[in-house]
Amino acid sequence: MLIPELTQPVIVQDLGRTLDHILVGLPALIPELILMISFVVSIVSSIWGDRRWRYASLTITLTGIVLSGLFAVQQLFLPPVERLFFGMITIDSFGRWARTLLGIVCLLFAIFVQSNPDFTNHRKRTGDLYAILLGVHLGLNCMVLSTNWLMTFLSIEMVSIGSYLLVGYLARNANQTEAALKYVLFGSVCSAMMLYGLSLAYGMTGTLDFIAPEHINGLGNADSSVRAMALLLIFVGIGFKLSLVPFHFWTPDVYQGAPTPVTALLSSAPKIAGIILLSRIYQGLSIVENTHRYLEWLLVLSAIVTMLWGNLAALRQSDVKRMMGYSSIGHTGFLLMAIVVYSPKDHVVLLFYLTVYALTNMGVFMATDYIENRTGVVNVVGYNGLGRRLPIVFIPFVALLVSLTGLPPMAGFVAKLLVFTTVFSSWQGSSDSGLLVLLIVGTLTTVISLFYYFKIPLHAFLRKEDVSTQFSPAQSRLLWLVVTLSIIVLLLGIFPDWLTDAF
């Protein structure tokens, strides 16, 4: 009888402290709470609401994303909040800007879906798709705020499972079914390997908080081969989401087989979250010299191979979506360059590149989808002469491709210039041969990208028109989104300080 009398007050006190700790952190997570509520309401709406009003789920989804984004913007300049939920989440300006950008991408995706006839005319209702989007958005937000291996794995799986469903949502033929199945199989294997790596890391350190001193010291004191294996397996899981070579094999097939709005989302949002997460892990483990050097060379090697393979493979592609899939792989390698020289005190370069890439990439896929819906053309050769007949979409389309290439006056030029400048400054200070190789390969692959990006304007404006091409009516909403995004990217290229000063 004495034991319960002594332990009950202790249990109550511990429970009270736990609840107090959780309640204190909730105001900083209002954007995520809004997404959770919107997710539940959207599911209910897809069951009953859409029968009375077809736009019910869409309205709830757009409202949830916009409200979440507004609260995220409101918190941008507040002091950082560290170690929320017992060290699982850190909310700093880096993560706040990232989740604001993710909100913009998810909002563009929701509008994109509503403008896509494959979704709007399909027998499946889009209500379930919007609920999946909100779940993916929540997982992405958790990824960019995570400082704990458990939260990292849960958020990656939340994004992955939602992505699997999105890819197979409209599966109607063998190619689309194959794309969805391949994505699930590769994702499951990579998740299992990452989970094994996390178990090794936990066994060596006794904690899942990857920025905690005991975790960092534990890795530093562990056997080098076991530490290398654990970090490599963890890198496999993150590399899958980022389409890093050699974990990229699913990317071209999935990008080609998935509906174009889904391809646009997968090539933008998970990359933003994955790059932010990887930069946090890299900086958290940079204190231990032997671990930092191993990770640095792992990132440098992966960046080199990814840039070369992505851009060289894109040269051989004729399908536009498949070509953009390899282009996305190449840009991921370029982003790894920025991570290698990233400083937590200066995240302007990384955030600027991610913002420009996301806006440009979404615009490119919107233009691709608009052209496909109007003409049925999916290959570059099929664009022959279309630039003169559809100038309103092809001119901004080419402008966005110029930005992806990294040429002035588009914002992509400024983004690549900032990365090159930062890497060059780091190389001058350290004389690290790896950074020099990164600079050379980055410059080389930028030149290579000219040859496949400019195949599109070459065929659209300088080749003879195919008179057999038939035109169908299409959503003008999508066209004006492409024009708007191209103007934004152009203005950010002329006035980059509008964005860099805010960061």
C-alpha positions in Angstrom: 0.0 0.0 0.0 3.0 2.3 0.5 4.2 2.1 -3.0 1.1 3.6 -4.7 0.9 6.4 -2.1 4.5 7.3 -2.9 4.5 6.9 -6.6 1.1 8.4 -7.5 2.1 12.0 -6.8 5.3 11.5 -8.7 3.4 10.2 -11.7 0.9 13.0 -11.6 3.7 15.6 -11.4 5.5 14.1 -14.3 2.3 14.0 -16.3 1.6 17.6 -15.4 5.1 18.7 -16.5 4.7 16.8 -19.8 1.4 18.4 -20.5 2.8 21.8 -19.7 5.7 21.3 -22.0 3.4 20.3 -24.8 0.9 23.1 -24.3 3.7 25.7 -24.2 4.9 24.5 -27.7 1.5 24.5 -29.4 1.3 28.2 -30.3 4.5 27.8 -32.4 2.8 24.9 -34.3 -0.5 26.7 -35.2 0.2 26.3 -39.0 0.5 22.5 -38.5 -2.5 22.4 -36.3 -4.5 24.1 -39.0 -3.4 21.5 -41.5 -4.4 18.7 -39.1 -7.9 20.2 -38.7 -8.2 20.8 -42.4 -7.2 17.2 -43.1 -9.9 15.8 -40.9 -12.6 18.2 -42.2 -11.5 17.5 -45.8 -12.0 13.8 -45.3 -15.5 14.4 -43.9 -16.3 16.8 -46.8 -15.2 14.3 -49.4 -17.7 11.8 -48.0 -20.7 14.1 -47.6 -19.9 17.7 -48.6 -18.9 17.1 -52.2 -22.3 15.4 -53.0 -24.0 18.8 -52.4 -21.3 21.1 -53.7 -18.5 19.8 -55.9 -16.0 22.4 -54.7 -16.4 21.7 -51.0 -13.2 19.8 -50.5 -11.3 22.1 -52.7 -12.5 25.2 -50.7 -11.6 23.5 -47.4 -8.1 22.6 -48.7 -7.4 26.0 -50.1 -8.6 27.7 -46.9 -6.5 25.4 -44.8 -3.3 25.9 -46.8 -3.8 29.7 -47.0 -4.5 30.0 -43.2 -1.6 27.8 -42.4 0.6 30.0 -44.7 -0.6 33.2 -43.2 0.2 32.0 -39.6 3.6 30.8 -40.9 4.3 34.3 -42.4 3.2 35.9 -39.1 5.8 33.8 -37.2 8.7 34.6 -39.6 10.4 37.2 -37.6 9.7 35.9 -34.1 12.6 34.5 -31.9 13.5 30.9 -32.5 11.8 28.2 -30.4 14.1 25.3 -29.7 13.6 21.8 -28.5 9.8 21.7 -28.6 8.1 18.4 -27.8 11.2 17.1 -25.9 13.7 18.0 -28.6 11.8 16.7 -31.5 11.2 20.0 -33.2 13.1 23.3 -33.6 11.3 26.3 -35.1 13.8 28.8 -36.4 13.8 31.3 -39.2 15.2 28.7 -41.6 12.3 26.3 -41.0 9.7 29.1 -41.0 10.8 30.3 -44.4 10.8 26.7 -45.7 7.3 25.9 -44.5 6.1 29.2 -46.0 7.6 28.2 -49.4 6.0 24.7 -49.0 2.7 26.3 -48.5 3.0 28.3 -51.8 4.0 25.1 -53.7 1.0 23.1 -52.2 -1.3 26.0 -53.0 -0.1 26.0 -56.6 -0.6 22.3 -56.8 -4.2 22.5 -55.6 -5.0 25.1 -58.3 -3.1 23.0 -60.8 -5.2 19.9 -60.1 -8.4 21.9 -60.5 -7.2 23.1 -63.9 -6.2 19.6 -65.1 -8.9 17.8 -67.1 -7.4 14.4 -66.2 -8.5 15.0 -62.6 -11.6 17.0 -63.1 -13.1 14.6 -65.7 -12.0 11.4 -64.0 -14.6 9.1 -62.4 -12.7 9.4 -59.1 -13.6 12.5 -57.2 -10.7 14.8 -56.2 -11.9 15.1 -52.6 -9.7 12.3 -51.4 -6.8 13.8 -53.4 -7.0 17.1 -51.5 -7.0 15.2 -48.2 -3.9 13.4 -49.2 -2.3 16.8 -50.2 -3.0 18.2 -46.7 -1.4 15.1 -45.1 1.7 15.4 -47.4 1.9 19.2 -46.6 1.8 18.4 -42.8 4.6 15.8 -43.3 6.7 18.3 -45.3 6.4 20.9 -42.6 7.5 18.4 -39.9 10.5 17.4 -42.1 11.8 21.0 -42.2 11.3 21.5 -38.5 12.6 18.1 -37.3 15.7 17.7 -35.1 15.0 14.2 -34.0 15.5 10.9 -35.9 12.0 9.6 -34.9 10.3 12.7 -36.1 12.4 12.6 -39.3 11.4 9.1 -40.1 7.7 9.6 -39.3 7.6 12.8 -41.5 9.4 11.2 -44.4 7.0 8.2 -44.3 4.0 10.6 -44.1 5.2 12.3 -47.3 6.2 9.0 -49.0 2.8 7.3 -48.4 0.9 10.3 -49.6 3.2 10.5 -52.6 2.5 6.9 -53.5 -1.2 7.5 -53.4 -0.9 10.7 -55.6 1.2 8.9 -58.2 -1.3 6.0 -58.6 -4.4 8.1 -58.1 -5.4 8.2 -61.8 -3.6 5.0 -62.9 -5.4 3.9 -66.1 -2.7 2.2 -68.2 0.3 0.0 -67.8 2.8 2.8 -67.7 1.0 4.7 -64.9 0.5 1.5 -62.9 4.2 0.6 -63.3 5.2 4.1 -62.2 3.2 3.8 -59.0 4.3 0.3 -58.3 8.0 1.1 -58.9 7.7 4.2 -56.6 6.2 2.1 -53.8 8.8 -0.7 -54.1 11.8 1.6 -54.2 10.4 3.7 -51.4 9.7 0.8 -49.1 13.2 -0.6 -49.5 14.9 2.7 -48.9 12.7 3.3 -45.8 13.7 0.0 -44.4 17.4 0.7 -45.0 17.0 4.1 -43.3 15.2 2.6 -40.3 18.1 0.2 -39.9 20.6 3.1 -40.0 18.6 5.0 -37.4 18.6 1.9 -35.1 22.4 1.8 -35.4 22.7 5.5 -34.6 20.5 5.1 -31.6 22.5 2.1 -30.4 25.7 4.1 -30.6 24.4 7.2 -28.9 21.4 6.3 -26.7 19.4 9.3 -28.1 17.4 10.1 -31.2 18.0 13.9 -31.0 20.6 14.4 -33.7 21.7 17.8 -32.5 22.1 16.8 -28.8 25.7 16.8 -27.5 25.4 13.2 -26.3 24.3 12.1 -29.8 27.2 13.9 -31.5 29.8 12.7 -28.9 28.4 9.1 -29.2 28.9 9.1 -32.9 32.4 10.5 -32.6 33.4 7.8 -30.1 31.8 5.0 -32.0 33.6 2.5 -34.3 34.3 4.2 -37.6 32.9 1.4 -39.8 29.6 1.2 -37.8 29.3 4.9 -37.8 29.9 5.1 -41.6 27.3 2.3 -42.2 24.7 4.1 -40.1 25.1 7.4 -41.8 25.2 5.8 -45.2 21.9 4.0 -44.5 20.3 7.1 -43.2 21.5 9.0 -46.3 19.8 6.3 -48.5 16.3 7.3 -47.1 16.9 11.0 -47.6 18.6 10.4 -51.0 15.5 8.6 -52.2 13.3 11.6 -51.5 15.8 13.9 -53.2 16.4 11.6 -56.2 20.1 11.5 -55.6 22.2 9.1 -57.7 22.1 6.1 -57.3 18.7 6.3 -55.6 17.1 8.0 -58.6 16.0 5.0 -60.7 12.4 5.6 -59.9 12.4 9.2 -60.9 12.1 9.3 -64.7 9.5 6.6 -64.9 7.4 8.0 -62.1 7.7 11.6 -63.4 6.6 10.4 -66.9 3.8 8.1 -65.7 2.3 10.3 -63.0 -0.2 13.0 -63.7 1.6 16.2 -64.5 0.4 18.1 -61.4 1.7 15.3 -59.3 5.0 15.3 -61.1 5.3 19.1 -60.5 4.6 18.6 -56.8 7.1 15.7 -56.4 9.8 17.5 -58.2 9.5 20.6 -56.0 8.1 20.2 -52.4 9.8 17.0 -51.2 13.1 18.4 -52.5 12.7 21.6 -50.5 11.9 19.6 -47.3 14.7 17.0 -48.0 17.3 19.7 -48.6 16.4 21.6 -45.4 16.5 18.4 -43.4 19.8 17.3 -44.9 21.3 20.7 -44.1 20.2 20.4 -40.5 21.7 17.0 -40.1 24.9 18.0 -41.8 25.3 21.0 -39.5 24.3 19.1 -36.4 27.0 16.5 -37.0 29.7 19.0 -38.1 31.1 19.4 -34.6 32.7 16.0 -34.7 35.6 16.2 -37.1 35.7 12.6 -38.3 32.0 12.5 -38.8 31.9 15.8 -40.5 34.6 14.9 -43.0 32.9 11.6 -43.9 29.6 13.4 -44.5 31.3 16.2 -46.5 32.9 13.7 -48.9 29.7 11.7 -49.1 27.8 14.9 -50.1 30.5 16.1 -52.5 30.7 12.7 -54.3 27.0 12.4 -54.5 26.7 16.0 -55.8 29.2 15.4 -58.5 27.7 12.1 -59.7 24.1 13.5 -59.5 24.9 16.6 -61.5 26.7 14.6 -64.2 24.2 11.8 -64.5 21.1 14.0 -64.4 22.3 16.4 -67.0 23.9 13.9 -69.3 20.9 11.6 -69.2 18.5 14.5 -70.0 20.3 15.1 -73.3 19.0 11.8 -74.6 15.3 12.4 -73.7 12.6 13.3 -76.1 9.6 13.1 -73.7 9.4 16.5 -72.0 8.3 15.2 -68.6 11.0 12.6 -68.6 13.6 15.2 -69.6 12.5 17.4 -66.7 12.8 14.4 -64.4 16.5 14.1 -65.2 16.8 17.9 -65.0 15.4 17.7 -61.5 18.0 15.2 -60.6 20.7 17.5 -61.9 19.4 20.5 -59.9 19.4 18.3 -56.7 23.1 17.8 -57.2 23.5 21.5 -57.5 21.6 22.0 -54.2 24.0 19.6 -52.5 26.8 22.1 -53.4 25.0 24.7 -51.4 24.6 22.3 -48.4 28.3 21.6 -48.3 29.1 25.3 -47.7 25.9 26.1 -45.8 26.1 28.1 -42.6 23.3 28.2 -40.1 23.9 31.9 -39.7 23.4 32.6 -43.4 20.8 30.6 -45.1 20.1 33.2 -47.8 21.8 31.3 -50.6 20.0 28.0 -50.0 16.5 29.6 -49.5 16.9 31.8 -52.5 17.8 28.9 -54.8 15.0 26.7 -53.4 12.4 29.5 -53.9 13.5 30.2 -57.4 13.7 26.5 -58.3 10.3 25.7 -56.9 8.5 28.6 -58.6 10.3 27.9 -61.9 9.7 24.2 -61.8 6.0 24.6 -61.1 5.7 27.0 -63.9 7.5 24.7 -66.4 5.2 21.7 -65.6 2.1 24.0 -65.8 3.2 25.1 -69.3 3.9 21.5 -70.3 0.5 20.4 -69.1 -1.3 23.3 -70.8 0.4 22.4 -74.1 -0.4 18.8 -73.7 -4.1 19.5 -73.1 -4.3 21.8 -76.1 -2.4 19.7 -78.6 -1.9 16.2 -77.1 1.9 16.6 -77.7 4.3 15.2 -75.1 7.5 15.0 -77.1 9.9 17.8 -77.9 9.7 17.0 -81.6 6.0 17.5 -81.5 6.6 21.1 -80.5 7.6 21.9 -84.1 6.2 25.3 -85.0 3.9 25.5 -81.9 5.7 28.6 -80.6 4.2 30.7 -83.4 0.7 29.4 -82.8 0.8 29.4 -79.0 3.1 32.4 -78.2 1.3 33.3 -75.0 2.4 30.1 -73.3 5.7 29.4 -75.1 7.3 32.7 -74.4 7.0 32.4 -70.6 7.8 28.7 -71.0 11.1 29.6 -72.6 11.7 32.3 -70.0 11.3 29.7 -67.3 13.7 27.3 -69.1 16.2 30.1 -69.3 16.0 30.5 -65.5 16.5 26.7 -65.0 19.6 27.0 -67.2 21.0 29.8 -65.1 21.1 32.6 -67.7 20.3 36.3 -67.1 18.1 38.2 -66.6 16.1 35.4 -64.9 16.3 34.6 -61.2 18.0 31.2 -61.9 21.1 33.1 -62.9 21.3 34.9 -59.6 20.6 31.7 -57.7 23.4 29.8 -59.4 25.7 32.8 -59.1 25.2 32.9 -55.3 25.9 29.2 -55.0 29.1 29.4 -57.2 30.3 32.5 -55.3 29.8 30.8 -51.9 31.5 27.6 -53.0 34.4 29.6 -54.5 34.8 31.6 -51.3 34.9 28.5 -49.2 37.5 26.9 -51.6 39.7 30.0 -51.3 39.6 29.8 -47.5 40.1 26.0 -47.2 41.8 24.9 -50.5 39.6 21.8 -50.4 40.0 19.9 -53.6 36.5 18.6 -53.4 35.1 22.1 -53.6 37.2 22.8 -56.6 35.8 19.7 -58.4 32.3 20.8 -57.4 32.9 24.2 -59.1 34.2 22.6 -62.3 31.4 20.0 -62.5 28.8 22.6 -61.7 30.0 24.9 -64.5 30.3 22.0 -66.9 26.8 20.7 -66.2 25.3 24.2 -66.5 26.7 24.3 -70.0 25.4 20.8 -70.8 21.9 21.9 -69.7 21.8 24.5 -72.4 21.6 21.7 -75.0 18.5 20.0 -73.7 16.6 23.0 -72.4 17.0 24.9 -75.6 15.7 22.0 -77.7 12.2 23.2 -76.7 12.5 26.8 -78.2 14.5 25.4 -81.1 11.6 23.1 -82.1 8.9 25.5 -81.1 10.1 28.6 -83.0 12.7 27.4 -85.6 11.2 24.2 -86.9 8.5 23.7 -89.5 5.0 23.4 -88.1 3.3 20.0 -88.1 0.0 20.8 -89.9 -1.7 17.7 -88.5 -1.7 19.1 -84.9 -5.2 19.6 -83.6 -6.0 22.2 -81.0 -8.5 21.7 -78.1 -9.8 24.2 -75.6 -7.9 24.4 -72.3 -8.1 26.1 -69.0 -7.0 29.7 -69.3 -6.4 29.7 -65.5 -3.3 27.5 -66.1 -2.0 29.8 -68.8 -2.2 32.9 -66.6 -0.5 31.1 -63.8 2.4 30.3 -66.1 2.6 33.9 -67.2 2.5 35.1 -63.6 5.2 32.8 -62.4 7.5 33.7 -65.3 7.0 37.4 -64.4 7.8 36.7 -60.7 11.0 34.8 -61.7 12.0 37.6 -64.0 11.5 40.3 -61.3 13.5 38.3 -58.8 16.3 38.1 -61.3 16.3 41.8 -61.8 15.6 42.7 -58.1 16.9 39.7 -56.1 17.3 41.9 -53.0 13.5 41.8 -52.7 13.9 38.3 -51.5 17.4 38.1 -50.1 16.8 41.1 -47.8 13.7 39.4 -46.3 15.7 36.2 -45.5 
